[in-house]
Amino acid sequence: MLRKIIEDLGDHLEFSPTDSDLTILAESLKTWAPFPDTIPTLQALKERAKLAIISNVDLDLFAHSAVHLQVPFDQVITSQDVKTYKPSHRSFQYALRTIGVPASQLLHVAQSLYHDIAPAKELGIATVWVNRKGARSTPRLDCQPDLEVPDLKGLASLMTSVP
């Protein structure tokens, strides 16, 4: 998929990507660091809840991200598992089947309204939109998350203050 993005960009900008150009985006994912509040928040939440991730990358690429995240997930669901990409409902339906709990018992936390919040809401999953001001994101949609926080630290504070 990432290779296809570079190919499409080349078509749009009228250049022919080299083999190196076609692999550079996927290779760069291996070194992407999480936001500074991600690791401490995941650690705090892991003490109170099971954690799952629905990722739009293949398992081999997620393995590199997992090293940076430093917190083991109870469930990892990738586009490779589902054979589709978010915002497809199939990703979330697969998660519901795999995790084995009803939508009413899940909380989906994400930055993308388009890829995450809208489809999760459509399936009855409670959502938290991490609206990092200034961070590049997908276009805003007419969907209302159940909660909006400016960062994951804000979510961790809310979650740990609940008995």
Summary of the structure (lengths in Angstrom):
residues: 163
radius of gyration: 16.7
end to end distance: 42.7
largest distance: 57.1
contacts: 434
relative contact order: 0.12
helix: 50%
strand: 12%
